[in-house]
Amino acid sequence: MSMLPPPCGEYFPTLDALIAAANKHAREQGYAVIKSRTKKRGDQVFKANLACARGATRKSSGLGKRNSSTVKCGCLFEANAVRKKDTPGWELSIKNGEHNHGPSSPEDLVVHRRAEMKEVREEIRKFAEAGRKPSEIHTSLKTAAEAQGKRLVVSQRDIKNAKRVIAREAMQTIPSPPISSNDNPPPNGPAEQVAGSTKESNALQLQLLEQRIATQEAQLREKDALLREKDAQLQIARLEAELSRRSTNSSSDKGPQYPPYDPYG
């Protein structure tokens, strides 16, 4: 299957809008576009080099077999996004539209999952506030996407991570407790007393929030460990059942068993 490059000849108001449009096309073709380098004139970016998400190569950090549809393979696809002074916006041009790999599923490309996460993050926040689990949220989002003729690419793990970030942000936005009347300075006292009391209150509030975050993260790690332990126990039980079944079949294949011959019997 030939993966077509993004169409050219259109102007975009921002570089991000150009990259989003290019990735909308690339998602249907089976690849993703990323920004590799930028050039500035003063403090303004006027040119960006775009590459395939599988363009660079890197050494493996583990001993396991990696997903061949997401591993970087030195793809030479290259494009430029340029904003000239005499043009109304950013324009795309293709330098090399060929890929050295086959198409990948959108679920395997983090670029597409991140882009979709921005679209569904508010829905995830509402579901999280209602106490829904990541699997339930994923099912609801998938059903809604299919009803619109779309395909959901964010995973349950993405939703789980988003819930953690949303919970952390919610705790950080908790307002500080109001200053009581005992903290007010006397009518003719220095204003520094109020500032000092406010700083101490904010520091205490921040410390409490950090403790709550640490506690919740520890609970999540404990739950993950319990789930892994349950999975291991289930796997052991399945293996034992399989061994028992094979042992039973082996005994039945041996035929009838007779007692040893006794010449004096």
N, C-alpha and C positions, 0 to 999 in steps of 0.2 A: 504494500500500500504506500503510495506517494503522499507525503505530508506537505501540503501546500503552505507557502509563507503567508503572513498577513498581507492584506491588500494595501496598496499605497495610493497616494493622491488625495488624501483627506487631511485636513488641518484640525488640531486639537488644542484647546485652551491651555492645558497643562501637560507636563511630561507624564504625570501619573495617569491622566485620562488616556493618553496614547498607549501606555503600557497595558492598562486595563482592557482597551479595545483589542490590542494585539493578543492578549491572553484569552479573550473571549473566543477569538478565532482559533487560537492554538489548542484550546481545550477540546474543541470538536475534532481537531486533526490528530491529537494524541501526544502533544508536547507542551512545554511551557516556556515562556520568555522571561528572562531576568535582566536587571541592569548590572552590567559588569564594570563600566568605568564612566566617569563624567569629566567634562571640561568646563572651566569657568572663565568668564571675562569679568574681572573684578570679583564681585561676590555673587554674580549671577551665572547660573548654569545655562549654557547655550547649546551643548551637545552631549549626548549619552550614547555609549556603545551598548547594544543589547546582544544577548547570547542565549543559547538554549540552556535550559536548567540542567541538562546532562552534559554540558560542554567541558567543564574542568575535569581533571582526574585527580584522585587522591588515594593514598594508601588506606587499606582496610584497617580498622581499629579493633577488629575481633577475629575469632577463628571460625565463626559460623559462616554459612552460605548466605550471601546477601541476595535480595530481590533483584533479579537481572533487569527488571523493567524500570528500576529507579536508580541503579548504580551509575555514577558518572563515567562516561566513556570517551571523553575528548571530542564531542560533537563540534563540528566546525561551522554550524549555522551562525550567521552574524548579520546584524542590522544596525542602522544608525538612526537616532532621533535627533533632529536638528531644528533649532529655532533661529531663523535669519531675521535681520532687521526689517527687511522689506516684505515679510510674509505675515499673515494674520495669526499664526500659531505654530505649534510643533508639527513637523512632517516626518513621516517614516520613509526610509529607503533601505532596500535589501542589498547587502553585499554578497552573501552566500546563503541561498535558500535551501541547500541540501542538508540532510541529516544522515548520520552513519548508523542509525539504529531504527528499530521499529516503533510503532505507536505505543504509548503507555496509557493505562487507565487513569482518569482524573483523580481517583482515590489514592493513587500511588504518588501523586505529585503534590508536594506540600504547598506550592504556589497557588494551586487552585483551591486547596482546602482552606488556606488562610483568607483568600478572597471571599469564599462563600461564608466563612465564619463572621466576617464583617457584616454580612447581610442578615444572618440569623442570630446574631449575638443578643439583640433585644428580646427575641422570642425565648432564647435560652434563659435569660435573666428572669423573665416572667414565670417560666416553668420551674426554675430553681426556687423562686420565692414561694411557689405553691407546693414545694416539697417533692417534686418529681425526680425520679432516678435518671441517670444518664441513658440507660437503655430505653426507658419510657419516653424521654425527650427525643431520642434518636428516632424511635418509631413514629412519633407524632410529626416530626419534621419531614421524615421520609414520605409519610402519607400525604402531607400538605404539598410537597414538591411534586409527587406523582399526579396529584389532582390538577396541577397546573401544567402537566406535561414536561416537567423538569426532572433532573436526576440529582439526588443528594449525594455529595461527596465527602462531607465531614464525617468523621468516625465517632464512635462512642468515647474513645480516649480523648479526642479533641474536645468533646462536650464536657467530659469530666474535668479536663484542665481548665476549660472556660469557667466552669462552676467555681473552681478554687479561686481563680482570679477575681471573679465577680464578688465572692464572699469576702475576699481580702479588701477589695475596694469599698465594699459596704461598711466594713468595720472601721476603715480609715476615715470615712465621712461622718462618723458618729460625732455630734457636736459636743464640745467640752461642757462640763457642768457649770451652771451659773455661779457667780461669786455671791456668797451669802452676805448678809448685812454685817456679820462679824469681820469680814475681810475688808470692809470699807474703811478708808482712813478717817481720822477725825476731821471736823470741818476745817481746821487750820493746819492739818498735818501735811507731810510731803506726798506728792503723787507717786513717788517711787514705790511706796508700799503696795499700791494696787498693781503696778507692773510686776513686782516680785512675786506677789501672790498668784497672778495669772500665769507666769512662767512655771511656777511650781505645779499648778493645777494641770497645765498642758503636759508637762513632763510626766506627771503621774498617770494621766490619761493615756499617753503614748506607751508607757511601760505596761499598763494593763492590756492595751490592744496587742502589743507584741507577745505577751504571755498567752492571750487567747489564740492568736495565730499559731504559736508554737504548739499549744495543746491540741488544736484541731489537726495540724499536720501530723503530730504523733499518733493521733487516733486513726487518721487515714492510713498511715504506714502500718499500724497494727492490723487494720482491716484487710489491707492488701496481703499481709503475711498470712492471715488466717485463710484467705481465699486460695492462696498458693498451696497452703498445707492441705486444704480440702481437695483441691485438684489432684495433688499427689496421692492422697488416700484413695480417691476414686480410680486413679490409674492403676494403683497397686491392686485394688479389688478386681478390676477388669482383667489384669494379668493373671491373678490367682484363679479366677473363674475360667479363663482360657486354658490354663495349665490343667485344671481339674477336668475340663471337658476333653482335652486331648488324652489325658490318662485313662479316662473312662472308655474312650473309643479304642485306645490301644489294647486294653484288657479284653474288650469284646471281640477284637479281631483275632485273638489267639485261639479261639475255638474252645471246646469243652476241656476241662482239666480233670485228669484221672489221678488217683493216689499212686504212690510208688509201688512197684511189684515186690511182693513178699513171697519167696518160694516156700515158706513154712506155714503160710496162712491157709 
